Amino acid sequence: MKLKVIIQIVTWNSEKFLKDCLDSIFQQTFKSFSVLIIDNGSTDKGMEMVRNDYSKEKIKEKFKRKTSIFIFQNNKNLGFSQAHNQGFNLCRSEYVLVLNPDVILQPDFLAKLVRIANKEKKFGSFGGKLLRIMTGDAECGEKIKTDIIDSTGLNMLKNHHFVDRGQGEKDKGQYDRLTDVFGISGACVLYRRRALEDVKINDEYFDQDFFAYQEDIDLAWRLQSGGWPALYAPQTRAYHYRGAGLKEKANLFEIAQAHFQRSKMIEFFSYRNHLWLLLKNLCWSDFFHYFLWILLYQFGKKIYLFFTKPKILFKAGFSFFSKFGKMLKKRKIIREKAKIRPKELRKWIKKSRFYQ
């Protein structure tokens, strides 16, 4: 029998998160799924722990179910994009849940989300309400589930920078309506297999040149252009460790400080990939329509990098132009597959609460 869902996790030295993540998976009330872990050459003992604690026999004994974990190990870190593409090609199922190892699912997460996906046939990706989880007392492994929002979908701003909808806000029910969104955060997103096959470029679902960062936005944009919108379902909930170090009501200085402390690797991939993202997906009509906003954002980003991480600015610029022609070829394929007019996609900017 063909499985309904493959839960796909890419790990890289993620041992400290894996146990909680896997326990939440095997506590799901939904049954028709299997788990695939693609390990990117980790040097910790995460895979050893999985093999010891989550063998078929241990899963049956502890969780009373027959679900198995399959492990595919790479010799080195191939990046988020390529590792997930390996998973997409290894397994076949109606849906694929792309899940970060630092996410904990509520027990009814899959049951509710798959039920919605089965009903809403026109949508290509689905996501629930992601809330933040923080670590408490390290000695007793305390974990604190908060009511601070991590993501309720992706927002596109006028400057074509993308943000997680509602991130950092206290959950007061302001995002409790079932609604279509521009896209879903790659930390926890359910993809319809048919949609993935429809918008892939050659043999790539996530763009492997991106390596990591913003590849989920790139795929969300392609899905929208290809006529596969995204649906946010607030009744499905999960918890994510991302941003746990930032206080609930961080001021502008604290937010800027957190941004400044981002590693050079993150800054490099984030900046370069954003440029590739625009080159591949932004239509000329939208470029001219939002030219001033895009120009101001790009100018500000360059100034910031020039005075804080000048080497990253030049390294990212060189890397961007080194594959300029390749990205134009991908752009051509995207435009050939597009089913939605660029003007129709502008509604996502108008829906953003940061529009003004």
C-alpha positions in Angstrom: 0.0 0.0 0.0 1.3 3.4 -1.0 2.0 5.6 2.1 0.1 8.7 2.6 2.9 10.8 4.0 6.7 10.6 4.2 8.1 12.7 7.0 11.5 13.9 5.8 14.1 15.3 8.1 17.5 16.7 7.2 20.0 16.6 10.0 23.5 18.1 10.6 24.7 17.7 14.1 21.1 17.8 15.4 21.4 15.3 18.2 20.2 17.6 20.9 16.8 18.1 19.1 16.2 14.7 17.5 14.7 12.8 20.5 11.9 15.3 21.2 11.2 15.7 17.5 11.0 11.9 16.9 8.9 11.3 20.0 6.4 13.9 18.8 6.3 12.1 15.4 5.6 8.7 16.8 2.9 10.1 19.1 0.9 11.2 16.1 -2.7 10.0 16.0 -2.3 9.7 12.2 -0.9 6.3 11.2 -0.1 6.2 7.5 3.4 7.6 7.4 7.0 6.7 7.4 10.1 8.6 8.5 13.2 9.3 6.4 16.2 11.0 7.9 18.9 12.3 5.5 22.0 13.0 7.5 24.5 15.5 6.1 27.8 14.1 7.4 27.1 14.8 11.1 30.0 14.4 13.5 27.8 14.0 16.6 26.1 10.8 17.8 22.7 11.6 16.5 22.4 8.7 14.0 23.8 6.3 16.6 21.1 7.4 19.0 18.4 7.0 16.3 19.6 3.4 15.5 19.7 2.4 19.1 16.6 4.1 20.5 14.3 4.0 17.4 14.8 0.6 15.9 11.6 -1.1 14.6 11.4 -3.1 17.8 11.9 -0.1 20.1 9.3 1.9 18.2 6.8 -1.0 18.5 7.5 -1.4 22.2 7.4 2.2 23.2 4.8 3.7 20.8 2.7 0.6 19.9 3.1 1.1 16.2 4.9 -0.5 13.3 6.3 2.7 11.7 10.0 2.5 10.7 12.8 5.1 10.4 15.0 5.0 7.3 18.4 6.7 7.4 20.3 7.9 4.4 23.8 9.2 5.3 25.9 11.5 3.2 29.7 11.7 3.7 29.7 15.5 3.9 27.3 18.4 4.3 25.5 18.7 0.9 23.2 21.4 2.2 19.5 21.6 3.1 18.4 21.7 -0.6 20.3 18.8 -2.1 19.7 16.6 0.9 15.9 17.1 0.8 16.0 16.5 -3.0 17.7 13.2 -2.3 14.7 12.4 -0.1 12.1 13.5 -2.6 13.8 11.1 -5.1 14.2 8.2 -2.7 10.6 7.8 -1.6 7.1 8.2 -3.1 4.0 9.2 -1.2 1.0 11.4 -1.8 2.4 14.0 0.6 5.8 14.9 2.0 6.2 16.6 5.4 9.5 18.5 5.3 10.4 18.9 9.0 13.3 20.5 10.8 14.8 18.4 13.6 14.1 21.3 16.1 10.4 21.1 15.6 7.9 19.4 18.0 4.5 18.4 16.6 1.3 18.3 18.6 -0.2 14.8 18.5 -3.0 15.6 16.2 -0.9 17.7 13.8 -0.7 15.3 10.9 -4.3 14.0 11.2 -5.7 17.5 11.0 -3.4 18.8 8.3 -3.8 15.7 6.0 -7.6 15.9 6.4 -7.5 19.5 5.2 -5.1 18.7 2.4 -7.4 15.8 1.2 -10.3 18.3 1.0 -8.5 21.3 -0.5 -7.3 19.8 -3.7 -6.1 23.0 -5.4 -3.4 23.8 -2.8 0.1 22.6 -3.2 1.5 23.2 0.3 0.1 23.4 3.8 1.2 24.6 7.2 0.0 25.1 10.7 0.7 27.5 13.5 4.3 27.4 14.5 5.0 28.7 18.1 8.3 29.1 19.8 9.7 26.6 22.3 12.5 27.6 24.7 14.9 25.6 26.8 14.6 26.0 30.6 16.6 24.2 33.2 19.3 22.3 31.1 20.0 19.8 33.9 16.5 18.4 33.9 16.0 19.0 30.1 13.2 21.5 30.7 11.4 22.7 27.6 9.0 25.6 27.7 6.3 25.9 25.1 5.3 29.5 24.7 2.5 31.4 23.1 4.9 33.5 21.0 4.4 33.0 17.2 7.3 31.7 15.1 5.4 31.5 11.8 1.9 31.5 10.4 3.1 31.5 6.8 5.3 33.7 4.6 4.7 37.4 3.8 6.1 39.2 0.8 6.9 42.9 1.4 7.1 45.7 -1.1 10.9 45.5 -1.2 10.5 41.8 -1.9 12.1 40.8 1.3 10.2 37.9 2.9 9.2 37.5 6.6 7.4 35.0 8.7 3.8 36.2 9.3 3.2 37.1 12.9 6.7 36.2 14.1 7.5 37.5 17.6 3.8 38.3 18.3 1.9 36.9 21.3 -0.7 34.5 20.0 -4.1 36.1 20.9 -6.0 34.3 18.2 -5.3 37.0 15.6 -4.2 34.3 13.1 -6.9 31.7 13.8 -8.6 31.8 10.4 -8.0 29.2 7.7 -6.6 31.2 4.9 -4.3 31.1 1.9 -0.9 32.5 2.3 2.1 33.2 0.0 4.0 30.2 1.3 4.9 28.1 4.3 8.1 28.1 6.3 10.4 25.3 5.3 10.8 24.4 9.0 7.5 22.5 8.9 5.6 22.3 5.6 3.4 19.6 4.0 3.8 19.4 0.2 1.5 17.7 -2.2 3.6 15.4 -4.3 1.8 16.4 -7.6 2.6 20.0 -7.0 6.3 19.3 -6.3 6.6 17.3 -9.6 4.8 20.1 -11.5 7.2 22.9 -10.5 10.5 21.1 -10.2 13.3 22.4 -12.5 15.0 19.5 -14.2 15.5 17.1 -11.3 15.5 19.7 -8.6 12.7 20.5 -6.2 14.6 22.8 -3.9 17.3 24.7 -5.8 20.5 22.9 -5.0 22.6 26.0 -5.8 21.1 27.7 -2.8 22.6 25.1 -0.5 20.7 26.5 2.4 18.5 29.5 3.3 15.6 30.9 1.3 15.2 27.7 -0.8 11.7 27.3 0.8 10.8 30.8 -0.4 12.0 30.0 -3.9 9.9 26.9 -4.0 6.9 28.8 -2.5 7.2 31.4 -5.3 7.4 28.7 -8.0 4.4 26.9 -6.5 2.4 30.2 -6.6 3.4 31.0 -10.1 2.6 27.4 -11.2 -0.9 27.6 -9.9 -0.4 25.8 -6.6 -1.3 28.2 -3.7 -0.4 27.6 0.0 -2.9 27.1 2.8 -2.4 28.0 6.5 -4.4 25.9 9.0 -4.3 27.4 12.5 -5.9 24.4 14.2 -2.7 22.4 13.4 0.1 23.3 15.8 3.8 22.7 16.3 6.7 24.2 18.3 10.0 25.5 16.9 13.2 26.4 18.7 14.2 29.0 16.2 14.7 32.5 17.7 14.4 31.1 21.2 17.2 33.3 22.3 15.3 36.5 21.6 13.1 37.9 24.3 9.4 38.0 23.9 9.3 41.8 23.6 12.7 42.5 22.2 13.4 46.2 21.4 14.9 47.4 18.2 18.4 47.4 19.6 18.1 43.8 20.7 16.7 42.7 17.3 19.5 44.6 15.5 22.1 43.0 17.9 20.7 39.5 17.1 21.0 40.2 13.4 24.5 41.6 13.8 25.6 38.4 15.6 24.4 36.1 12.7 27.3 34.0 11.5 29.2 34.9 8.4 27.9 31.7 6.7 24.3 32.7 7.3 24.9 36.2 6.0 26.6 34.9 2.9 23.9 32.4 1.9 21.1 34.7 3.0 22.3 37.7 0.9 23.4 35.7 -2.2 20.4 33.5 -2.3 18.0 36.5 -2.0 19.6 37.9 -5.1 19.2 34.6 -7.0 15.6 34.5 -5.7 14.8 37.8 -7.3 16.7 37.0 -10.5 14.8 33.7 -11.0 11.3 34.7 -9.9 10.7 38.5 -10.1 8.9 39.5 -13.3 10.0 42.7 -15.1 6.7 44.4 -14.6 6.9 43.9 -10.8 10.6 45.0 -10.8 9.7 48.3 -12.3 6.5 48.6 -10.2 8.4 48.2 -6.9 11.8 49.4 -8.2 12.2 52.1 -5.5 11.4 49.8 -2.6 13.7 47.0 -3.9 16.5 49.5 -4.6 16.3 51.0 -1.1 16.3 47.6 0.6 19.3 46.3 -1.5 21.2 49.6 -1.0 20.6 49.3 2.8 21.7 45.7 2.8 24.9 46.5 0.9 25.8 49.4 3.3 25.2 47.2 6.3 27.4 44.4 5.0 30.1 46.9 3.8 30.6 48.3 7.3 30.1 45.0 9.2 31.2 42.1 7.0 32.8 43.5 3.8 34.3 40.2 2.8 30.8 38.6 2.8 29.6 41.4 0.5 32.2 40.8 -2.1 32.2 37.0 -1.8 28.4 36.9 -2.2 28.5 39.3 -5.1 31.1 37.1 -6.9 29.2 33.9 -6.2 26.0 35.5 -7.5 27.5 36.5 -10.8 29.4 33.2 -11.2 26.0 31.4 -11.8 24.1 34.3 -13.4 23.6 32.5 -16.7 22.5 29.3 -14.9 19.9 31.2 -13.0 18.6 32.9 -16.1 18.0 29.4 -17.6 16.1 28.4 -14.5 14.1 31.7 -14.8 13.2 30.7 -18.4 11.8 27.3 -17.2 9.9 29.0 -14.4 8.2 31.5 -16.8 7.4 28.7 -19.2 5.7 26.7 -16.5 3.9 29.8 -15.0 0.1 29.6 -14.9 -0.5 32.7 -12.8 0.0 36.2 -14.2 2.5 38.4 -12.3 -0.2 41.0 -11.6 -2.2 38.4 -9.7 0.7 37.7 -7.4 0.8 41.3 -6.2 -2.1 40.6 -3.9 0.3 39.0 -1.5 2.1 42.3 -1.0 -1.2 44.0 -0.3 -2.2 41.3 2.2 1.0 41.9 4.2 0.6 43.7 7.5 3.9 45.4 6.8 2.6 46.9 3.5 2.4 50.5 4.7 
